[in-house]
């Protein structure tokens, strides 16, 4: 990173806008990889400013910079802004790079996730299907590109309520991710989580419970005990355990998850609020009305605020 920062200073001193854009792009990619999403967004926007100031209209450079803006916004949880940037880019990326390109593999998972958060997953299914069909017709694709596009299509289908179609695609994605990273990798646990969600929606709850046990176990082995991604998995586990008729186990998972989020100062985040909502539902199931009403009172301000901003409140972990 220090070498890139030095390169950026040299490019600025030389007044070379093309080189400045290249260095900002590399710095942005490094920031994304490190989870520094605000910094990644700054670098992406800097690319657009430099291109505009220099009068550079190269469509590929402009598309790449906008793509980085959109993916950074999605990582920051600004899903409506991300969708507004990424949705119009689909045709540009397809025409410039192809429907099964590395660029499409960067864009579509972010777009599918953003649209799912907004309750608009069905709108992106035709786009992810185009990429999925291109993957099926291109066996020579790099495994990483193929897996990312499978993930985008499976996510879009599942969130659009097409779980029967989503489940085999998500299993295909899981097989590819396992080949890439091994069975005990956190990235593999993401694919397992997706399969578990589809199984749950299909009513195959015991299979979903078993799959989520693996997800949580992998994250316990690979992440710190107070990591947000462990907490997110625990929320999903709690939801599925409630559906499986195991309220005590569900409450234990949800309470651990909320404790982690609260300890990180994220007690009002989407998955933290979802943990409280599901706890309230379990108390209601058990006829424990005072506890249920107390939790409902705690989450209502956040649910109401979300309803005012977009679609009805829905958490996708």
KOLBA-285124 format. One record per residue (C-alpha): residue number from 1; residue in one letter; x, y, z. Coordinates in steps of 0.25 Angstrom, whole numbers. Example, Ala and Ser with C-alpha at 12.3 -4.5 7.8 and 13.67 -1.06 7.14 Angstrom:
<atoms>
+------+------+-------+-------+-------+
! resi ! resn !    xx !    yy !    zz !
+------+------+-------+-------+-------+
!    1 !    a !    49 !   -18 !    31 !
!    2 !    s !    55 !    -4 !    29 !
+------+------+-------+-------+-------+
</atoms>
This chain:
<atoms>
+------+------+-------+-------+-------+
! resi ! resn !    xx !    yy !    zz !
+------+------+-------+-------+-------+
!    1 !    x !     0 !     0 !     0 !
!    2 !    x !    11 !    10 !     3 !
!    3 !    x !    17 !     7 !   -11 !
!    4 !    x !     4 !    10 !   -17 !
!    5 !    x !     2 !    23 !    -9 !
!    6 !    x !    16 !    27 !   -14 !
!    7 !    x !    12 !    24 !   -28 !
!    8 !    x !     0 !    32 !   -26 !
!    9 !    x !     8 !    44 !   -22 !
!   10 !    x !    17 !    42 !   -34 !
!   11 !    x !     6 !    42 !   -43 !
!   12 !    x !    -1 !    54 !   -37 !
!   13 !    x !    13 !    62 !   -38 !
!   14 !    x !    14 !    57 !   -53 !
!   15 !    x !     0 !    62 !   -56 !
!   16 !    x !    -3 !    48 !   -62 !
!   17 !    x !   -18 !    46 !   -61 !
!   18 !    x !   -18 !    32 !   -67 !
!   19 !    x !    -7 !    27 !   -57 !
!   20 !    x !   -15 !    34 !   -45 !
!   21 !    x !   -27 !    26 !   -49 !
!   22 !    x !   -20 !    13 !   -49 !
!   23 !    x !   -13 !    15 !   -36 !
!   24 !    x !   -26 !    19 !   -29 !
!   25 !    x !   -33 !     7 !   -35 !
!   26 !    x !   -22 !    -2 !   -29 !
!   27 !    x !   -23 !     5 !   -16 !
!   28 !    x !   -38 !     4 !   -16 !
!   29 !    x !   -36 !   -11 !   -18 !
!   30 !    x !   -27 !   -12 !    -7 !
!   31 !    x !   -36 !    -5 !     2 !
!   32 !    x !   -48 !   -14 !    -2 !
!   33 !    x !   -40 !   -26 !     1 !
!   34 !    x !   -36 !   -20 !    15 !
!   35 !    x !   -51 !   -17 !    18 !
!   36 !    x !   -48 !    -2 !    18 !
!   37 !    x !   -60 !     1 !    10 !
!   38 !    x !   -61 !    16 !    12 !
!   39 !    x !   -47 !    17 !     7 !
!   40 !    x !   -50 !     9 !    -5 !
!   41 !    x !   -62 !    18 !    -8 !
!   42 !    x !   -53 !    30 !    -7 !
!   43 !    x !   -43 !    24 !   -17 !
!   44 !    x !   -54 !    20 !   -27 !
!   45 !    x !   -60 !    34 !   -27 !
!   46 !    x !   -46 !    40 !   -29 !
!   47 !    x !   -45 !    32 !   -42 !
!   48 !    x !   -58 !    38 !   -47 !
!   49 !    x !   -54 !    52 !   -43 !
!   50 !    x !   -40 !    50 !   -50 !
!   51 !    x !   -47 !    45 !   -63 !
!   52 !    x !   -57 !    56 !   -63 !
!   53 !    x !   -47 !    67 !   -60 !
!   54 !    x !   -37 !    61 !   -71 !
!   55 !    x !   -49 !    60 !   -81 !
!   56 !    x !   -46 !    45 !   -82 !
!   57 !    x !   -58 !    38 !   -88 !
!   58 !    x !   -53 !    24 !   -89 !
!   59 !    x !   -65 !    15 !   -87 !
!   60 !    x !   -58 !     4 !   -80 !
!   61 !    x !   -50 !    13 !   -70 !
!   62 !    x !   -63 !    20 !   -67 !
!   63 !    x !   -71 !     7 !   -65 !
!   64 !    x !   -60 !     1 !   -56 !
!   65 !    x !   -60 !    13 !   -47 !
!   66 !    x !   -75 !    13 !   -46 !
!   67 !    x !   -74 !    -2 !   -43 !
!   68 !    x !   -65 !     1 !   -31 !
!   69 !    x !   -74 !    12 !   -26 !
!   70 !    x !   -86 !     2 !   -26 !
!   71 !    x !   -79 !   -10 !   -20 !
!   72 !    x !   -73 !     0 !    -9 !
!   73 !    x !   -87 !     5 !    -6 !
!   74 !    x !   -92 !    -9 !    -5 !
!   75 !    x !   -82 !   -13 !     5 !
!   76 !    x !   -85 !     0 !    13 !
!   77 !    x !   -99 !    -5 !    14 !
!   78 !    x !  -104 !     7 !     5 !
!   79 !    x !  -112 !    -3 !    -3 !
!   80 !    x !  -122 !     7 !   -10 !
!   81 !    x !  -110 !    15 !   -14 !
!   82 !    x !  -102 !     3 !   -19 !
!   83 !    x !  -114 !    -2 !   -27 !
!   84 !    x !  -116 !    11 !   -34 !
!   85 !    x !  -101 !    11 !   -38 !
!   86 !    x !  -100 !    -4 !   -42 !
!   87 !    x !  -114 !    -7 !   -48 !
!   88 !    x !  -111 !     2 !   -61 !
!   89 !    x !   -97 !    -4 !   -62 !
!   90 !    x !  -102 !   -18 !   -66 !
!   91 !    x !  -103 !   -16 !   -81 !
!   92 !    x !   -90 !    -8 !   -81 !
!   93 !    x !   -82 !   -19 !   -74 !
!   94 !    x !   -88 !   -29 !   -83 !
!   95 !    x !   -85 !   -22 !   -96 !
!   96 !    x !   -71 !   -18 !   -91 !
!   97 !    x !   -66 !   -31 !   -84 !
!   98 !    x !   -77 !   -42 !   -87 !
!   99 !    x !   -88 !   -48 !   -78 !
!  100 !    x !   -78 !   -58 !   -71 !
!  101 !    x !   -66 !   -48 !   -69 !
!  102 !    x !   -58 !   -45 !   -56 !
!  103 !    x !   -65 !   -31 !   -57 !
!  104 !    x !   -79 !   -37 !   -57 !
!  105 !    x !   -75 !   -47 !   -46 !
!  106 !    x !   -71 !   -34 !   -38 !
!  107 !    x !   -83 !   -27 !   -41 !
!  108 !    x !   -95 !   -37 !   -40 !
!  109 !    x !   -93 !   -42 !   -26 !
!  110 !    x !   -93 !   -28 !   -21 !
!  111 !    x !  -105 !   -24 !   -29 !
!  112 !    x !  -112 !   -37 !   -25 !
!  113 !    x !  -109 !   -34 !   -10 !
!  114 !    x !  -114 !   -20 !   -11 !
!  115 !    x !  -127 !   -23 !   -18 !
!  116 !    x !  -130 !   -34 !    -8 !
!  117 !    x !  -128 !   -25 !     3 !
!  118 !    x !  -138 !   -15 !    -3 !
!  119 !    x !  -148 !   -26 !    -5 !
!  120 !    x !  -146 !   -25 !   -20 !
!  121 !    x !  -139 !   -39 !   -23 !
!  122 !    x !  -148 !   -43 !   -34 !
!  123 !    x !  -144 !   -31 !   -43 !
!  124 !    x !  -130 !   -36 !   -43 !
!  125 !    x !  -133 !   -51 !   -46 !
!  126 !    x !  -133 !   -49 !   -61 !
!  127 !    x !  -120 !   -42 !   -61 !
!  128 !    x !  -113 !   -53 !   -52 !
!  129 !    x !  -120 !   -64 !   -61 !
!  130 !    x !  -113 !   -58 !   -73 !
!  131 !    x !   -99 !   -59 !   -66 !
!  132 !    x !  -103 !   -73 !   -61 !
!  133 !    x !  -106 !   -78 !   -75 !
!  134 !    x !   -93 !   -72 !   -80 !
!  135 !    x !   -86 !   -80 !   -69 !
!  136 !    x !   -92 !   -93 !   -73 !
!  137 !    x !   -88 !   -91 !   -87 !
!  138 !    x !   -73 !   -87 !   -83 !
!  139 !    x !   -67 !   -99 !   -76 !
!  140 !    x !   -53 !   -93 !   -78 !
!  141 !    x !   -57 !   -81 !   -68 !
!  142 !    x !   -47 !   -79 !   -56 !
!  143 !    x !   -54 !   -85 !   -44 !
!  144 !    x !   -54 !   -72 !   -36 !
!  145 !    x !   -62 !   -65 !   -47 !
!  146 !    x !   -71 !   -77 !   -49 !
!  147 !    x !   -74 !   -78 !   -34 !
!  148 !    x !   -77 !   -63 !   -32 !
!  149 !    x !   -87 !   -63 !   -43 !
!  150 !    x !   -94 !   -76 !   -38 !
!  151 !    x !   -95 !   -69 !   -24 !
!  152 !    x !  -101 !   -57 !   -30 !
!  153 !    x !  -112 !   -65 !   -37 !
!  154 !    x !  -115 !   -74 !   -26 !
!  155 !    x !  -116 !   -62 !   -16 !
!  156 !    x !  -126 !   -55 !   -26 !
!  157 !    x !  -134 !   -68 !   -28 !
!  158 !    x !  -135 !   -71 !   -13 !
!  159 !    x !  -139 !   -57 !    -9 !
!  160 !    x !  -149 !   -56 !   -20 !
!  161 !    x !  -156 !   -68 !   -14 !
!  162 !    x !  -151 !   -78 !   -25 !
!  163 !    x !  -144 !   -87 !   -15 !
!  164 !    x !  -146 !  -100 !   -23 !
!  165 !    x !  -138 !   -94 !   -34 !
!  166 !    x !  -128 !   -88 !   -25 !
!  167 !    x !  -125 !  -100 !   -16 !
!  168 !    x !  -117 !  -108 !   -27 !
!  169 !    x !  -110 !   -96 !   -32 !
!  170 !    x !  -106 !   -92 !   -18 !
!  171 !    x !  -101 !  -107 !   -16 !
!  172 !    x !   -93 !  -105 !   -29 !
!  173 !    x !   -87 !   -92 !   -23 !
!  174 !    x !   -83 !   -99 !   -10 !
!  175 !    x !   -76 !  -110 !   -18 !
!  176 !    x !   -68 !  -100 !   -26 !
!  177 !    x !   -65 !   -92 !   -13 !
!  178 !    x !   -60 !  -104 !    -6 !
!  179 !    x !   -51 !  -107 !   -17 !
!  180 !    x !   -45 !   -93 !   -17 !
!  181 !    x !   -44 !   -92 !    -2 !
!  182 !    x !   -46 !  -105 !     5 !
!  183 !    x !   -57 !  -110 !    14 !
!  184 !    x !   -52 !  -102 !    27 !
!  185 !    x !   -52 !   -88 !    21 !
!  186 !    x !   -61 !   -77 !    25 !
!  187 !    x !   -64 !   -74 !    10 !
!  188 !    x !   -69 !   -88 !     9 !
!  189 !    x !   -78 !   -86 !    21 !
!  190 !    x !   -84 !   -74 !    13 !
!  191 !    x !   -88 !   -84 !     2 !
!  192 !    x !   -93 !   -94 !    13 !
!  193 !    x !  -102 !   -83 !    19 !
!  194 !    x !  -108 !   -81 !     6 !
!  195 !    x !  -112 !   -95 !     4 !
!  196 !    x !  -117 !   -96 !    18 !
!  197 !    x !  -126 !   -84 !    15 !
!  198 !    x !  -132 !   -91 !     3 !
!  199 !    x !  -134 !  -104 !    10 !
!  200 !    x !  -141 !   -96 !    21 !
!  201 !    x !  -150 !   -89 !    11 !
!  202 !    x !  -153 !  -102 !     5 !
!  203 !    x !  -158 !  -108 !    18 !
!  204 !    x !  -146 !  -118 !    19 !
!  205 !    x !  -143 !  -112 !    33 !
!  206 !    x !  -135 !  -123 !    39 !
!  207 !    x !  -125 !  -123 !    27 !
!  208 !    x !  -124 !  -108 !    29 !
!  209 !    x !  -122 !  -109 !    44 !
!  210 !    x !  -110 !  -119 !    41 !
!  211 !    x !  -104 !  -110 !    30 !
!  212 !    x !  -105 !   -98 !    40 !
!  213 !    x !   -98 !  -106 !    51 !
!  214 !    x !   -86 !  -107 !    41 !
!  215 !    x !   -86 !   -92 !    37 !
!  216 !    x !   -86 !   -88 !    52 !
!  217 !    x !   -75 !   -99 !    55 !
!  218 !    x !   -66 !   -94 !    44 !
!  219 !    x !   -67 !   -79 !    48 !
!  220 !    x !   -64 !   -83 !    62 !
!  221 !    x !   -51 !   -90 !    58 !
!  222 !    x !   -47 !   -79 !    48 !
!  223 !    x !   -52 !   -66 !    55 !
!  224 !    x !   -51 !   -59 !    68 !
!  225 !    x !   -62 !   -62 !    78 !
!  226 !    x !   -68 !   -48 !    76 !
!  227 !    x !   -67 !   -47 !    61 !
!  228 !    x !   -79 !   -41 !    54 !
!  229 !    x !   -79 !   -52 !    44 !
!  230 !    x !   -80 !   -62 !    55 !
!  231 !    x !   -92 !   -54 !    61 !
!  232 !    x !   -99 !   -53 !    47 !
!  233 !    x !   -98 !   -69 !    46 !
!  234 !    x !  -104 !   -70 !    60 !
!  235 !    x !  -116 !   -61 !    56 !
!  236 !    x !  -118 !   -70 !    44 !
!  237 !    x !  -117 !   -82 !    52 !
!  238 !    x !  -127 !   -77 !    63 !
!  239 !    x !  -137 !   -74 !    52 !
!  240 !    x !  -136 !   -89 !    46 !
!  241 !    x !  -136 !   -95 !    60 !
!  242 !    x !  -149 !   -88 !    64 !
!  243 !    x !  -155 !   -93 !    51 !
!  244 !    x !  -150 !  -107 !    55 !
!  245 !    x !  -157 !  -106 !    68 !
!  246 !    x !  -145 !  -104 !    77 !
!  247 !    x !  -148 !   -91 !    84 !
!  248 !    x !  -137 !   -93 !    95 !
!  249 !    x !  -126 !   -95 !    85 !
!  250 !    x !  -131 !   -84 !    77 !
!  251 !    x !  -131 !   -74 !    88 !
!  252 !    x !  -117 !   -78 !    92 !
!  253 !    x !  -112 !   -75 !    78 !
!  254 !    x !  -120 !   -62 !    77 !
!  255 !    x !  -115 !   -57 !    91 !
!  256 !    x !  -101 !   -60 !    88 !
!  257 !    x !  -102 !   -53 !    74 !
!  258 !    x !  -108 !   -41 !    80 !
!  259 !    x !   -98 !   -40 !    91 !
!  260 !    x !   -87 !   -40 !    81 !
!  261 !    x !   -94 !   -29 !    73 !
!  262 !    x !   -96 !   -21 !    85 !
!  263 !    x !   -82 !   -22 !    89 !
!  264 !    x !   -77 !   -17 !    76 !
!  265 !    x !   -86 !    -5 !    77 !
!  266 !    x !   -95 !   -11 !    66 !
!  267 !    x !  -108 !   -14 !    75 !
!  268 !    x !  -117 !    -6 !    65 !
!  269 !    x !  -111 !   -13 !    52 !
!  270 !    x !  -120 !   -21 !    44 !
!  271 !    x !  -116 !   -35 !    48 !
!  272 !    x !  -116 !   -30 !    63 !
!  273 !    x !  -130 !   -25 !    62 !
!  274 !    x !  -134 !   -38 !    55 !
!  275 !    x !  -129 !   -46 !    67 !
!  276 !    x !  -138 !   -38 !    76 !
!  277 !    x !  -150 !   -40 !    67 !
!  278 !    x !  -148 !   -55 !    66 !
!  279 !    x !  -146 !   -55 !    81 !
!  280 !    x !  -159 !   -48 !    82 !
!  281 !    x !  -166 !   -58 !    73 !
!  282 !    x !  -161 !   -69 !    81 !
!  283 !    x !  -166 !   -63 !    94 !
!  284 !    x !  -180 !   -61 !    87 !
!  285 !    x !  -180 !   -76 !    83 !
!  286 !    x !  -178 !   -79 !    97 !
!  287 !    x !  -188 !   -70 !   103 !
!  288 !    x !  -178 !   -61 !   110 !
!  289 !    x !  -185 !   -48 !   106 !
!  290 !    x !  -178 !   -39 !   115 !
!  291 !    x !  -164 !   -43 !   110 !
!  292 !    x !  -169 !   -42 !    96 !
!  293 !    x !  -175 !   -29 !    97 !
!  294 !    x !  -163 !   -23 !   103 !
!  295 !    x !  -154 !   -28 !    92 !
!  296 !    x !  -165 !   -23 !    81 !
!  297 !    x !  -164 !    -9 !    88 !
!  298 !    x !  -149 !    -9 !    87 !
!  299 !    x !  -149 !   -12 !    72 !
!  300 !    x !  -161 !    -4 !    67 !
!  301 !    x !  -153 !     9 !    65 !
!  302 !    x !  -143 !     2 !    56 !
!  303 !    x !  -154 !    -5 !    48 !
!  304 !    x !  -162 !     7 !    47 !
!  305 !    x !  -150 !    15 !    42 !
!  306 !    x !  -147 !     4 !    32 !
!  307 !    x !  -161 !     4 !    26 !
!  308 !    x !  -161 !    19 !    24 !
!  309 !    x !  -148 !    18 !    16 !
!  310 !    x !  -151 !     6 !     7 !
!  311 !    x !  -158 !    -7 !     6 !
!  312 !    x !  -164 !   -14 !    18 !
!  313 !    x !  -153 !   -18 !    28 !
!  314 !    x !  -146 !   -30 !    24 !
!  315 !    x !  -132 !   -35 !    29 !
!  316 !    x !  -123 !   -43 !    20 !
!  317 !    x !  -111 !   -48 !    26 !
+------+------+-------+-------+-------+
</atoms>
